[in-house]
């Protein structure tokens, strides 16, 4: 969605806050956080842009492409680089559509995990978030992987928890007989996160590691504990062989927007991604997640809520509008339909364009097992027609809000979105990487910094400390519901 700022809106420019000033409360200007949403593929967002002269998307196999990007992000003040991931891909009628292959729409992709140690060597402050599903391997395997990455990044790693989008493709690739029901995936995810967190947080005491060469003692046996877990979906009763990293538990990210997804995010996540549909709907989703977090016994304002943001910015408004129009001209109905089918199982081009998605419900279609949030948003009394859905999603794909303009116009629109939604920040979704990321960092972030909206991270800060804006806040904390449950059980 393209967002404009009403002419009557005003932007309050306050002095930059010191680290000792309160971070929340009436009259306190919110510090904003910015990440970058990427994939290890030719382009991100389910849209077509890698062939544009400004894009270097075809360089995604070259580590130097990513090294250049992370240096830009760190130097200009971004908080983290986020990698989406997974084994899914668009499917229409059970087959990989031609347009997905020809235009590179969510296909192909590689595993970004192996990039992180390389990129960490070229940065000191930037965080890294990678996506791992809760349904493809055992929590012990994932726990060791993230402990390793947290050690190698010196505490700058985060885990984006997904329960398995594109379930139809995953079922095919892994040979599953059928898809796991949507709400069951979240039940499994809750157990998965709980077991992984117990391994990270309770497997070793803080003083278990000794490392005394003279005495020949590596660790204290009494400080290493068996972790016993007997859930409905996952079980374990062994010792966690990975010594604690700086954060122990990676920062927990989640993006569920269905009712089950929101409840899971409110109970587990530290940073939640919500859908950027309209400011009003986004504000409602933000308020609902904060309410659910409070009901789970958490500080609702400790959660960082963010949304995807596509930005077309140039030295002038005319430059930005040109970048936008060139991008829009590259998009087609086929691209929209392939992406939507991969997420929901619904082929929009096979439906009556003058009717709403209720025609799928009436025909007993797959609603309820696939990407429910991308279906529910188009239902209701004011549901758009299929033709209107195609037009609305053209150039949008999985992207969130869209803003266009000069640097000051973009900064104003960002602040207006924050005021309207109570969000805490944005995931910038590049169109022409790394050029548009460099433009945003060079042209927009200095304006927001001058307005007191950014607090730069320091070398040695963990990702958790940076996002919480509290130096030294490296650990998940015993108040987190997962660990509170563990304490009650143990």
C-alpha positions as CSV (number, residue, x, y, z in Angstrom):
1,X,0.0,0.0,0.0
2,X,1.3,3.5,-0.8
3,X,1.0,5.8,2.1
4,X,0.7,9.6,2.1
5,X,0.9,12.0,4.9
6,X,-2.1,14.3,5.4
7,X,-1.3,18.0,4.8
8,X,-2.5,18.8,8.3
9,X,-0.1,16.3,10.0
10,X,2.8,17.7,11.9
11,X,6.1,16.0,12.9
12,X,7.4,16.7,16.4
13,X,11.2,17.1,16.2
14,X,12.6,16.5,19.6
15,X,16.2,16.5,20.7
16,X,18.0,13.2,20.5
17,X,17.5,11.2,23.7
18,X,20.4,10.2,25.9
19,X,20.8,6.6,27.0
20,X,19.7,7.7,30.5
21,X,16.3,9.1,29.5
22,X,13.2,6.9,29.8
23,X,12.3,4.9,26.7
24,X,8.5,4.6,27.1
25,X,5.7,6.5,28.6
26,X,3.5,9.5,27.9
27,X,5.3,12.3,26.0
28,X,8.4,10.2,25.2
29,X,9.2,9.9,21.5
30,X,9.6,6.3,20.4
31,X,13.0,5.1,19.2
32,X,12.6,3.4,15.8
33,X,14.3,0.2,14.6
34,X,15.1,-0.7,11.0
35,X,15.9,-4.1,9.5
36,X,16.3,-5.3,5.9
37,X,14.2,-8.1,4.6
38,X,16.1,-10.3,2.2
39,X,16.4,-13.8,0.7
40,X,19.4,-15.6,-0.7
41,X,17.8,-15.4,-4.1
42,X,17.6,-13.0,-7.1
43,X,14.9,-10.8,-5.5
44,X,12.6,-10.5,-2.5
45,X,9.0,-9.8,-1.9
46,X,7.4,-12.0,-4.5
47,X,7.8,-9.3,-7.1
48,X,10.0,-8.9,-10.3
49,X,12.9,-6.5,-10.2
50,X,16.2,-8.4,-10.6
51,X,16.4,-7.4,-14.3
52,X,16.2,-3.7,-13.6
53,X,19.5,-1.8,-14.3
54,X,19.6,-0.5,-10.7
55,X,19.4,-4.0,-9.2
56,X,22.3,-6.3,-8.5
57,X,20.0,-9.2,-7.6
58,X,21.8,-11.6,-9.9
59,X,24.9,-11.4,-7.7
60,X,23.2,-13.2,-4.8
61,X,25.6,-16.1,-5.2
62,X,28.6,-13.9,-4.7
63,X,29.6,-13.3,-1.0
64,X,31.0,-9.9,-2.0
65,X,27.5,-8.8,-2.9
66,X,26.4,-9.5,0.7
67,X,29.5,-8.1,2.3
68,X,29.0,-4.8,0.5
69,X,25.4,-4.8,1.6
70,X,26.1,-5.4,5.3
71,X,28.8,-2.7,5.3
72,X,26.2,-0.3,4.0
73,X,23.7,-1.3,6.6
74,X,26.1,-1.1,9.5
75,X,27.6,2.2,8.4
76,X,24.2,3.9,8.0
77,X,22.6,2.6,11.2
78,X,20.3,-0.4,10.4
79,X,19.7,-2.8,13.3
80,X,19.8,-6.1,11.5
81,X,19.7,-8.0,8.2
82,X,16.8,-10.5,8.1
83,X,16.8,-13.5,5.8
84,X,13.5,-15.2,4.9
85,X,13.9,-18.8,4.0
86,X,12.2,-22.1,3.5
87,X,11.8,-24.9,1.0
88,X,8.5,-23.8,-0.5
89,X,7.8,-22.3,-3.9
90,X,4.7,-21.2,-5.9
91,X,2.4,-23.9,-7.0
92,X,-0.6,-23.7,-9.3
93,X,-2.7,-26.8,-9.7
94,X,0.1,-28.8,-8.0
95,X,2.8,-27.7,-10.4
96,X,5.6,-25.0,-10.5
97,X,4.3,-22.3,-12.8
98,X,6.4,-21.1,-15.7
99,X,6.3,-17.5,-14.6
100,X,7.9,-18.4,-11.2
101,X,10.9,-19.9,-13.0
102,X,11.2,-17.3,-15.7
103,X,10.9,-14.3,-13.5
104,X,12.4,-15.8,-10.3
105,X,9.3,-15.4,-8.2
106,X,10.2,-17.0,-4.8
107,X,12.3,-19.5,-6.8
108,X,15.1,-20.4,-6.6
109,X,16.7,-19.8,-3.2
110,X,19.7,-21.0,-1.2
111,X,20.4,-21.4,2.6
112,X,21.6,-18.1,4.0
113,X,22.8,-19.6,7.3
114,X,26.2,-20.3,5.9
115,X,26.6,-16.6,4.9
116,X,26.3,-15.4,8.5
117,X,29.8,-16.3,9.7
118,X,31.3,-14.5,6.7
119,X,29.2,-11.4,7.1
120,X,29.8,-11.3,10.9
121,X,33.6,-10.9,10.1
122,X,32.9,-7.7,8.2
123,X,30.6,-6.1,10.8
124,X,30.7,-5.2,14.5
125,X,27.2,-4.1,15.4
126,X,24.7,-5.4,12.8
127,X,22.4,-8.2,13.8
128,X,21.5,-11.2,11.7
129,X,18.1,-12.9,11.7
130,X,17.5,-16.2,9.9
131,X,14.3,-18.2,9.3
132,X,13.9,-21.7,10.5
133,X,10.8,-23.8,10.5
134,X,9.6,-25.6,13.6
135,X,8.4,-28.6,11.6
136,X,11.4,-29.9,9.6
137,X,13.9,-31.1,12.1
138,X,14.2,-31.8,15.9
139,X,14.6,-28.8,18.3
140,X,18.0,-30.2,19.5
141,X,19.4,-29.8,16.0
142,X,18.1,-26.3,15.7
143,X,19.3,-25.3,19.2
144,X,22.9,-26.3,18.4
145,X,22.8,-24.5,15.1
146,X,21.7,-21.2,16.7
147,X,24.2,-21.6,19.6
148,X,26.9,-22.0,17.0
149,X,25.8,-18.9,15.1
150,X,25.4,-16.8,18.3
151,X,29.0,-17.7,19.3
152,X,30.3,-16.8,15.8
153,X,28.5,-13.5,15.8
154,X,29.3,-12.6,19.4
155,X,25.6,-12.5,20.3
156,X,24.1,-10.9,17.2
157,X,21.8,-13.7,16.0
158,X,18.0,-13.9,15.9
159,X,15.6,-16.7,15.0
160,X,12.5,-16.0,12.8
161,X,10.1,-18.8,13.9
162,X,7.9,-20.1,11.1
163,X,5.5,-23.0,11.2
164,X,5.7,-23.8,7.5
165,X,4.3,-21.5,4.8
166,X,3.9,-23.0,1.3
167,X,2.8,-26.2,3.0
168,X,1.8,-27.8,-0.3
169,X,5.3,-27.5,-1.7
170,X,6.8,-28.7,1.5
171,X,4.6,-31.7,1.5
172,X,5.8,-32.6,-2.0
173,X,9.5,-31.9,-1.4
174,X,9.6,-33.9,1.9
175,X,7.3,-36.6,0.7
176,X,4.6,-36.0,3.3
177,X,1.3,-37.6,2.7
178,X,-0.7,-34.5,3.6
179,X,-0.4,-31.1,5.1
180,X,-0.4,-30.5,8.8
181,X,-3.5,-28.5,9.9
182,X,-2.8,-24.8,10.5
183,X,-3.6,-24.6,14.2
184,X,-1.8,-27.9,14.8
185,X,1.4,-26.4,13.4
186,X,1.2,-23.7,16.1
187,X,0.7,-26.3,18.8
188,X,3.8,-28.1,17.6
189,X,5.7,-24.8,17.3
190,X,4.9,-24.0,21.0
191,X,6.5,-27.2,22.1
192,X,9.4,-26.8,19.7
193,X,10.3,-23.3,21.1
194,X,9.8,-24.4,24.7
195,X,12.2,-27.4,24.3
196,X,14.8,-25.4,22.4
197,X,14.6,-22.6,25.0
198,X,15.1,-25.1,27.9
199,X,18.2,-26.5,26.1
200,X,19.7,-23.0,25.7
201,X,18.7,-21.6,29.1
202,X,18.9,-24.6,31.6
203,X,21.4,-27.0,30.0
204,X,24.4,-25.2,31.5
205,X,24.8,-23.1,34.6
206,X,26.4,-19.6,34.1
207,X,29.6,-20.7,35.9
208,X,29.8,-24.2,34.4
209,X,32.5,-23.4,32.0
210,X,35.9,-23.1,33.7
211,X,38.5,-23.3,31.0
212,X,41.4,-23.7,33.5
213,X,44.4,-24.9,31.6
214,X,46.6,-25.2,34.7
215,X,44.1,-27.4,36.5
216,X,43.0,-29.2,33.3
217,X,39.4,-28.5,33.9
218,X,37.2,-27.5,31.0
219,X,33.8,-27.4,32.8
220,X,32.2,-28.3,36.0
221,X,30.2,-31.5,35.8
222,X,27.7,-30.3,38.3
223,X,26.9,-27.3,36.2
224,X,25.8,-29.3,33.2
225,X,22.2,-30.7,33.5
226,X,20.0,-33.2,31.8
227,X,17.1,-31.6,30.1
228,X,14.0,-33.7,30.1
229,X,11.0,-32.9,28.0
230,X,8.0,-35.0,27.3
231,X,5.5,-33.2,25.0
232,X,2.8,-34.5,22.7
233,X,4.9,-33.8,19.6
234,X,8.6,-33.6,20.8
235,X,10.6,-35.5,23.4
236,X,14.1,-35.3,24.8
237,X,16.0,-36.5,27.8
238,X,19.6,-35.7,27.3
239,X,22.4,-33.2,27.7
240,X,22.9,-30.2,25.5
241,X,26.4,-30.3,24.2
242,X,26.7,-26.7,23.1
243,X,28.1,-24.3,25.8
244,X,26.1,-21.1,26.4
245,X,26.6,-18.3,24.0
246,X,26.4,-14.6,24.8
247,X,22.6,-14.5,24.3
248,X,22.0,-18.2,25.0
249,X,18.6,-17.9,23.3
250,X,18.6,-16.0,20.0
251,X,16.3,-13.1,19.8
252,X,12.9,-14.6,18.9
253,X,11.1,-13.2,15.9
254,X,7.7,-14.3,14.6
255,X,5.2,-13.2,11.9
256,X,1.9,-15.0,12.6
257,X,-1.1,-12.9,11.7
258,X,-3.9,-15.5,12.0
259,X,-5.6,-15.8,15.4
260,X,-3.4,-18.8,16.3
261,X,-0.4,-16.9,15.0
262,X,-1.0,-13.8,17.0
263,X,-1.5,-15.8,20.2
264,X,1.7,-17.7,19.5
265,X,3.6,-14.5,18.8
266,X,2.3,-12.7,21.9
267,X,3.4,-15.6,24.1
268,X,6.8,-16.3,22.5
269,X,8.2,-13.6,20.3
270,X,10.3,-10.6,21.2
271,X,9.9,-9.0,17.8
272,X,6.7,-9.5,15.8
273,X,6.1,-8.7,12.2
274,X,2.5,-7.7,11.3
275,X,0.9,-7.2,8.0
276,X,1.0,-3.8,6.4
277,X,-2.4,-3.6,4.8
278,X,-3.9,-0.3,5.9
279,X,-2.8,1.9,8.8
280,X,-6.1,1.2,10.6
281,X,-5.9,-2.6,10.3
282,X,-2.2,-2.6,11.2
283,X,-3.0,-0.5,14.3
284,X,-5.7,-3.0,15.2
285,X,-3.3,-5.9,14.8
286,X,-0.7,-4.1,16.9
287,X,-3.1,-3.4,19.7
288,X,-4.4,-7.0,19.6
289,X,-0.9,-8.5,20.0
290,X,0.0,-6.1,22.8
291,X,-3.3,-7.1,24.5
292,X,-2.5,-10.8,24.1
293,X,1.0,-10.3,25.4
294,X,-0.3,-8.5,28.5
295,X,-2.7,-11.4,29.1
296,X,0.3,-13.8,28.9
297,X,1.9,-11.8,31.7
298,X,4.4,-9.9,29.5
299,X,5.1,-6.2,29.2
300,X,3.2,-5.4,26.0
301,X,5.5,-2.6,25.1
302,X,8.6,-4.8,25.5
303,X,7.6,-6.5,22.2
304,X,9.0,-4.7,19.1
305,X,6.3,-4.7,16.5
306,X,7.5,-4.1,12.9
307,X,6.1,-4.1,9.4
308,X,7.5,-4.5,5.9
309,X,8.1,-1.3,4.1
310,X,9.0,-0.7,0.4
311,X,10.6,2.7,-0.1
312,X,11.2,4.5,-3.3
313,X,13.4,7.5,-2.4
314,X,15.7,9.7,-4.5
315,X,17.4,13.0,-4.3
316,X,14.1,14.5,-5.5
317,X,10.5,13.4,-5.5
318,X,10.7,13.1,-9.3
319,X,13.6,10.5,-9.0
320,X,11.6,8.5,-6.5
321,X,8.4,8.5,-8.7
322,X,10.5,7.3,-11.7
323,X,12.0,4.4,-9.7
324,X,8.4,3.5,-8.6
325,X,6.9,3.6,-12.1
326,X,9.7,1.5,-13.6
327,X,9.2,-1.1,-11.0
328,X,5.4,-1.2,-11.4
329,X,5.8,-1.6,-15.2
330,X,7.6,-4.9,-14.7
331,X,4.8,-6.6,-12.8
332,X,2.0,-8.8,-14.3
333,X,-1.2,-10.6,-13.2
334,X,0.7,-13.9,-13.7
335,X,3.3,-12.9,-11.2
336,X,0.6,-12.0,-8.6
337,X,-1.3,-15.2,-9.2
338,X,1.7,-17.5,-8.9
339,X,2.8,-16.0,-5.6
340,X,-0.7,-15.9,-4.1
341,X,-1.3,-19.5,-5.1
342,X,2.0,-20.6,-3.5
343,X,0.9,-19.0,-0.2
344,X,-2.8,-19.9,-0.1
345,X,-3.4,-22.7,-2.6
346,X,-5.8,-20.5,-4.5
347,X,-5.3,-19.7,-8.2
348,X,-6.8,-16.3,-8.7
349,X,-6.7,-16.5,-12.5
350,X,-8.9,-19.6,-12.4
351,X,-11.7,-17.7,-10.5
352,X,-14.4,-15.5,-11.7
353,X,-12.7,-12.0,-11.7
354,X,-16.0,-10.3,-10.9
355,X,-16.7,-12.3,-7.7
356,X,-15.0,-12.3,-4.3
357,X,-13.0,-15.0,-2.7
358,X,-16.2,-16.3,-1.1
359,X,-16.6,-18.3,-4.3
360,X,-13.8,-20.5,-3.0
361,X,-15.6,-21.0,0.3
362,X,-18.8,-21.8,-1.5
363,X,-17.0,-24.4,-3.5
364,X,-15.4,-26.0,-0.4
365,X,-11.9,-24.9,-1.3
366,X,-8.6,-25.1,0.8
367,X,-9.3,-22.1,3.0
368,X,-8.2,-22.8,6.5
369,X,-5.0,-24.9,5.9
370,X,-2.7,-22.6,4.0
371,X,-1.8,-19.0,4.4
372,X,-5.0,-18.0,6.2
373,X,-4.0,-14.4,6.9
374,X,-3.7,-13.8,3.2
375,X,-7.1,-15.2,2.7
376,X,-9.0,-13.7,5.6
377,X,-7.9,-10.2,4.7
378,X,-9.9,-10.4,1.5
379,X,-13.1,-11.8,3.1
380,X,-15.8,-10.0,5.0
381,X,-18.7,-7.7,4.1
382,X,-16.5,-5.3,2.1
383,X,-14.6,-8.1,0.3
384,X,-12.9,-7.0,-3.0
385,X,-13.5,-8.9,-6.2
386,X,-10.7,-11.2,-7.6
387,X,-10.0,-8.5,-10.2
388,X,-9.5,-5.9,-7.4
389,X,-7.3,-8.3,-5.5
390,X,-5.1,-8.8,-8.5
391,X,-4.8,-5.0,-8.9
392,X,-4.2,-4.5,-5.2
393,X,-1.4,-7.1,-5.1
394,X,0.3,-6.1,-8.3
395,X,3.7,-4.9,-7.4
396,X,3.1,-5.8,-3.8
397,X,3.6,-9.5,-3.5
398,X,4.4,-10.2,0.1
399,X,5.5,-6.6,0.7
400,X,4.0,-4.3,3.3
401,X,3.5,-0.6,3.1
402,X,4.9,1.4,0.2
403,X,6.0,5.0,0.5
404,X,7.5,7.2,-2.2
405,X,9.1,10.6,-2.2
406,X,12.1,12.9,-1.4
407,X,14.1,12.1,1.8
408,X,12.1,14.5,3.9
409,X,8.8,13.3,2.5
410,X,9.8,9.7,3.3
411,X,10.9,10.5,6.8
412,X,7.6,12.4,7.4
413,X,5.6,9.4,6.1
414,X,7.5,7.0,8.3
415,X,6.7,9.1,11.4
416,X,3.1,9.4,10.4
417,X,2.8,5.6,10.1
418,X,4.3,5.2,13.6
419,X,1.9,7.7,15.0
420,X,-1.1,6.0,13.3
421,X,-0.2,2.4,14.2
422,X,2.0,2.3,17.3
423,X,4.6,0.3,15.4
424,X,8.2,0.2,16.6
425,X,10.0,0.0,13.3
426,X,10.2,-1.3,9.8
427,X,11.7,-4.1,7.7
428,X,12.9,-2.3,4.5
429,X,12.1,-4.6,1.5
430,X,14.6,-3.7,-1.2
431,X,13.6,-3.4,-4.8
432,X,16.9,-2.6,-6.4
433,X,19.5,-3.9,-3.9
434,X,21.9,-2.7,-2.7
435,X,21.4,0.8,-4.3
436,X,18.0,1.5,-2.8
437,X,19.2,0.4,0.6
438,X,22.2,2.7,0.3
439,X,19.9,5.5,-0.7
440,X,17.6,5.0,2.3
441,X,20.6,4.8,4.7
442,X,22.3,7.9,3.1
443,X,19.2,10.1,2.6
444,X,16.5,9.1,5.1
445,X,18.2,7.7,8.2
446,X,20.2,10.9,8.9
447,X,17.0,12.8,9.0
448,X,15.4,10.4,11.5
449,X,18.6,10.4,13.5
450,X,18.5,14.2,13.7
451,X,14.9,14.0,14.9
452,X,15.9,11.7,17.7
453,X,14.3,8.6,16.3
454,X,17.4,6.4,16.1
455,X,19.8,5.1,18.8
456,X,22.9,3.6,17.3
457,X,24.2,0.3,18.6
458,X,27.6,0.0,20.2
459,X,30.3,-2.5,19.3
460,X,29.8,-5.5,21.5
461,X,26.1,-5.0,22.1
462,X,24.1,-8.1,21.5
463,X,21.1,-8.0,19.1
464,X,18.8,-8.3,22.1
465,X,20.4,-5.3,23.9
466,X,20.2,-3.3,20.7
467,X,16.5,-4.0,20.1
468,X,15.5,-3.6,23.8
469,X,17.6,-0.4,24.0
470,X,19.1,-1.6,27.3
471,X,22.9,-2.1,27.2
472,X,23.7,-5.4,28.8
473,X,20.3,-6.9,28.3
474,X,21.6,-10.0,26.6
475,X,19.4,-12.8,28.0
476,X,15.9,-13.9,27.4
477,X,15.0,-13.4,31.0
478,X,13.2,-15.7,33.5
479,X,10.0,-13.7,33.1
480,X,9.6,-15.0,29.6
481,X,6.5,-17.4,29.5
482,X,8.6,-20.3,28.1
483,X,11.1,-20.1,30.9
484,X,8.4,-19.5,33.5
485,X,6.7,-22.7,32.3
486,X,10.0,-24.5,32.5
487,X,10.6,-23.4,36.0
488,X,7.2,-24.6,37.1
489,X,7.7,-28.0,35.5
490,X,11.2,-28.5,36.8
